[in-house]
Amino acid sequence: MDLDRRVQVRLHRTGGDGTGFGSGYLIAPRLVLTAGHVVAGPGTVSVCLPGRGPERFPAVVRWYRRDARTDTALLEVSEERGWLPPESLAGLRARTPQRWGAMIGPRPLSVTTHGFPRVRREAEAGGPQDEQVEVTLRPGAGSLAGRYELVGADAPVPGQLPLPAGGTLWSGMSGAAVLAGDLLCGVVRRDRQAGGGTRLTATPAAVLLADPEFRAHVGAHTGREPWVEPAEPARLLSPAEWDDDLRSPAMPPGAEAEAVGFRGRHEELRVLAAWCADPAPFAVHVLTGPGGRGTSRPARQLAGMLRRTGWVTGRLRPDLRDVPAAPPGGPGAPAAARPGFAHEDGPDLSTLDTHHWLLLVVDDADTRPQVVRRLVEHLSTTRHRVRLLLLARSDGEWRTDVMGASAQCRHLLARAPVHVTTA
């Protein structure tokens, strides 16, 4: 989380009937994400970057939804009165925009939320102070209602001033972003008023991005189509981003640029789509071709198509490599000192376990055969549909050799279809 993106949101109600207050988070230079009930009702809206000072800037509600599943709003800050976005959002179109995340598995996930609860008002500071809350997101709680439940052991520490009438200990946290690392997973909605510790509810980011109008507003402000990334295996996966340096118009487009439409590859995409549509729980497909667009572009197109139909997609990080035969530090060196992983050590692949249909793409599979085998060994035990797409420059022994793999793994790799892409 970038702390300079946190904002205070106020609704100045018509007729002088008090002021509504909540938290918010800038997801673009002028676009604030907050809770819908914070800005509900007639009045004018303002936002404040408390790290800079008390000045309040006018804003308008561009998107609003408040129902059983969603309590969220998007505010656009006016460019009048000298609004300047925080440093972390400078040059947004030349860098990765705000990333979005969603839980895909059954295990609890540690997340963080920052906001401005009323209980933290300090007399000498003249207003709410910031609070950072470490909580656990439990996927088995609230899922049937389409919301997240955030549970923490610590209760908020009161400030020096009393709570406003009708307020709870966490009043003012509504609208705070819920983040797992760099992934924005939700927006705080309400305080459950737990008897001990903390219990908050949140609107999941996946619910928001399922709304075409919400996506359109975010895309208009960032220049990129937003999509949800799996949160638990984030350390295994590359960020879903454009890798090109868009600041230079002379920079030739790479495999991720999508500056050129997907032409002449419809047959490849049809074959891959049919492979994904097969009802088998687990399957492997090998795509070979020259570097760059040879395999990356069809894989990217397939992932985009599947995401729009509800699949979870991800690309394995390129720095997760096979362990060399004699790693630096000798055979007894701790696993943390070794690059990548082999069968017996390395990252926790159980973070990939999900009840959603999953596509996992592995670039340069021919250079990391042990990684491939460990993935096959783990993912082949799935009870839900999983597709492992291996991208390589050529087919060969990296796929067919035993390399200590189980009989089932060898069988799955031996039977995997190999498709040679067109140049």
N, C-alpha and C positions, 0 to 999 in steps of 0.2 A: 504494500500500500504506500502511495505517495501522500505524506501528511499534508502537503501544501494544496491538495485537492479537496480537503474537507471544507464544507461550508455550513453556515447557519442559515436556515430558511425561516422567513417570517411571513405570515399572512396578516396584513393590516385590514381588519374587517371594516366593512362599510358602516358608517354611522357611529364610529368610535366604539364599537362593541368589542373591545379588547384586541389582543394580538395572539395569533396562533404561532407556535414555535416548533421547529424540528431540525433534524440534521439532514445533510445532503452530501453528494459526492460528484465532482466534476468528471464526466467521462469524455468530454471534449472541451475545447477552449471556452465555449459559451453554453454548454449543455450540462444541466445538473440533474442527477437522478435522486429522487426523494420519495417519501411515502405520499400516497394520494390524499389521505385524510389531513395531512399537514396544511394543504392548500385548498381544502374543500370549503365552499361557501363564497359569497360575494366579498370582494375586497381587492386590494393590490398586494403583489408579492415582491419581496426583496430578498437578496442574498448578501451574505457578508463573508469575506475571507478573514477569519479572526486572527490568523497569523500576521496579517498586514496591518490590522487596525479595525476600528469600529465602523468604517464607512459602509453604507448599505447601497446596493445597486439594484435598480428595478429589473424585474424579470416577468416573463409571461408564461403561462402554462401552454405547452405545445401538444402534450399528450397526457391523457388522464384516464385511469381505469380503476374502479373500486367496486369489487364484487366478492363472491365467496373465495375466489382463488387469488385475486390480485388486489393490491392496495399500493399503487405506484403512480408517479407522475414524472414527466420530463419538463424541465423549465429551461427556457432560453433567456440568457442574461442579455440585457440591452447593451449595445456598444456605446451608448451615451454615457456621459459623466466619467470618461476615462477608464473604462474597465480594461484591465490587463490580465490575461490568464496566467496562472502560476507557471513557474519555470519548467516543471515536469511535463507540461503540455505544449511547450514551444516547438514549432516545426513538426506538428503532429502528422502531417501528410508525408513526412519523410521518415517516419519511424513507426513501430508497431503501435496500433491503437489499443484502447482498453480491451483486454482479453476477458472472456466470459467463461465460467465454469459451471459444471453440474455434477452431482454425485451419480455414480453409475453402479456402485456395489452395495453390499450389505453392512460394511464395517463403518463405525463412527469415524468422523473426520474432524480434526482440529482446525478451527477457523478463528479469524480475528475481526472485530468490528470496532470502529472508532466513531465517536459522536459527542454530543453535547447534552447530557442529561440534566434536567432542571435541578436534580438533587445535588449537583456539583457546583451550584451557584456560590460564588465567593463574594463577600461584601466589598473587599478592596478592589476586586477585578471588575465589578459592576455588571456582571452577567455570567452566563453558564461557562464553565470550564470544560476542557476536553477530557474524555475518558477512553481508555483502551480496554477492551474486554476480550479475554481469551475464553472461548466456549467450544463446546463439542456439538457438531451437527449429527443428529441421529437419523439415519435414513428410514428406520422402521417406525418413526413417530411422526405423525402428520402427513404421511405420504398419500393416504386415501383421500385427504382433503386438499391435496395439491400444494402443501406448504412445507416449510422447513421448521423444525423445532430446535432452538439453540439452548443448550443446557450448560450451566457453569456452576462451580462450587462457591465462588465468591459473590458476596452481595455488594452493591454499590456503597461507596463511602460518602456519607452525607457532607454537604458543604455547611457554610455558616448561616445561610438564610433558610427560612422554612419553605416547604413545598407550596406551590400555588394551590388554590382550592381545586379539589377534584383530581389533582395530579398523583401519579405513582412515582416510585423511586426512579424508574427509568423514563419518565416523561421527558421528551426532548430527544431521545435516541431514535425515535421513529424516522425512517429515511436514511439511516446510516448504512453504508455499504458493508456487506459481509464478504470477506476475502479469504481465500486459501492461497497463500503466496500472492502471485500476480493475478490470479483468476477471481473475478467478481462473480460470486455464486448466488447472491441474493440481496434483498433490501429489507431491513428491519421493519416490522409491521406493528407489533403490539407487545406489551408487557403482560406476561401471564400472572404476575404478582405472586411468585412462588413464596411459600412460607420460609424457605431457607435457600440461600444461593441465588441463582439467576435463571430465569426461563423466559426467553423471548421467542416470538414467531417471526418468520421472514417469508417474503415472496421469492420463489426460486427464479434465477435468471433464465432458466429454460422456459418457464411460463411466459416471461416477458418477450423473449426472442421468438416465440411461436406466434406473436402478434405481428402481422405484416406492417401495420402502421408504425409500431414501435421500431421495428428494424429499419424502416425507411427513414425515420427521423435520425436514428443513430448513424446510418450510412451517409445521410446528407451532411452531417457535421464532421464525419471522420474521413469520408472518401473511400471507405471500405465496407463491404458487407460483413456484419457481425455474425459470428456463429459460436456455438457452445463447444467447449473442450472438456474432456473428462478430467475431473479434479483429482481423484485418488492417484492415478498413475502419472501425474504431471511430471515427476522426476524421470520417468522413462521416455517421455515423448517430447518431440520438438514442438515449439510454439506454432500454433496455426497462424502463420503470418506470411507476408510477402517478403522475400529475402533480398529483393533488389534495392539498390540505393536510388530511390525515386527523386532525389534532389537533383540528379544530373540527367537532363534529357538526352545526353549523348551516350549514356550507359546502355550497352546492348541488353535487351530483356533476357532474363534467365528463365529457368524452367517454371518459376513460380509467378512470373510477371503477369501472365494472362493478358498481355498487350495485344497478342494476336489470337484470333478465335481458334477454336478447336476444329480444324479442317482436315478432311481426308483420313480420319481415324475412327469413323463411326463403326466400322466392323469390329475393331479392337474393343471399343466400349460395349458393343452388343455382346461380345463373347464374355467379357468380364461381368456384365450385368446378369447374364444367364448363369454364370458360375455362382454369383451371390444369391440368385433366386432359388437355387437348388435347395431342397429341404434338409440336406445332410447337416448335422450339427457343426462339424468342423471340416474345413477343406483348405488346401494349399494350392496356390497358382504361382507360376514363375513367369515373369515378363523380362525378356532379355532385349538388349539393344544398346546403341552407343550412349555415351553420357549425355547429360542435359535433357533435351526434350524426348529422347528416345523412349524412356520409360516413365519419367516423372510426370509428364503432362497427362497421359491417359490415367495414371494413378490418381492424380489430383482431380481430374474430371469425374472419375468414379466416386471418389470420396465426397465430392460436392453433391453429386446426384443422390448418394445414399443418405447423406445428412438431411437432405430435404424430405426424406421419407421416414425419418426417425431413427436411423442408425447412429451408433457412436463410432467415430472414426479417429484414428491417430496414426502418427508416423514415428517410428522408433528413433530416438536420438542417434545421430551419426557417431558420437563419441563413445557409445557403448560397444566395445570391441571384444574380440576373443582375448583371453589371457595368454600371453606368450609363454613358451615352454620354460624359460628361465627368467621370471620377472625381476626387475631391479630390486635389490635387497635380498635376493636368494629365494630358494623354495619356501623358506619359513617366514617370508615377509607377510605381514598382516594383509587381509583382503582389502582393506581400505587403501593400501599402497599400490594395488594392482589396477591397471586400466581395464574396463569392461568386466566380463564375467565368464565363467565356465559353468559346468553342470553343478558343481558343488558349492559355489559361492556367488555373490553378486547381488544385484537389486532384487527386491521383493516382487516377484511377478504376480503374486496374488492380488495386487492392486488392479490388475486387469480383469479380475473376475467380475462379471456383470450379468444381469438378467436381460440386458438390452442386446440387440444384434450388434456385433462388433466387427469392424474392418481395421486390421492393423497392417500398415505398410512398412516394409523393411528395405531401405535403400542399401546398395552395395552388399547385397546378401552373399555374393561370391567371395567377399573379403572377410566375412565373419561367420564361418560355418558352425562354430560352436554356439554362437548366439542363436542362430537359426534352430539348431537342434534343441536347445533348452526351451525356446519358445514353443516349438512343436510339442515337446514332452508335456509342457504345462497346459497349453491351450487345448490340446486334444482331449482333455478330461472334461471339457465344458458340457453343460446340459442345455445350453442355448446356442444360437447360431453365431459362429465365429469364422471369419475369413482372414487368412494370412496371405498377403500378397508380397512376394519376394521379387525385388528388382535387382537385376544383375547385368553385367556387360555380356556375359555368355553363360551357357550351361556347362556342366562339367563335374569333376570329382567333388567339388564343394557340396553338391547335392547328393551324389550317389555313394560316396564312401561311407563306411560304417561309423568311424570316429567315436566309438563308444556309445552310440545311441541304442535305444531299445528297439526290439523287433517292430513294435507298432510305429515308432518314429521313422525307422528306415522304410517301412511299407508306405507310410503317408507321403514321404518325400519322393520315393520311387514312382508312385502313381500320380504325382502332381503334374498336371498339364503344363507344358512349356510353350509359351507363345513368343515368337520373334516379332518385335515391333517394326513397323516401316520407318524409314529414316525421315 
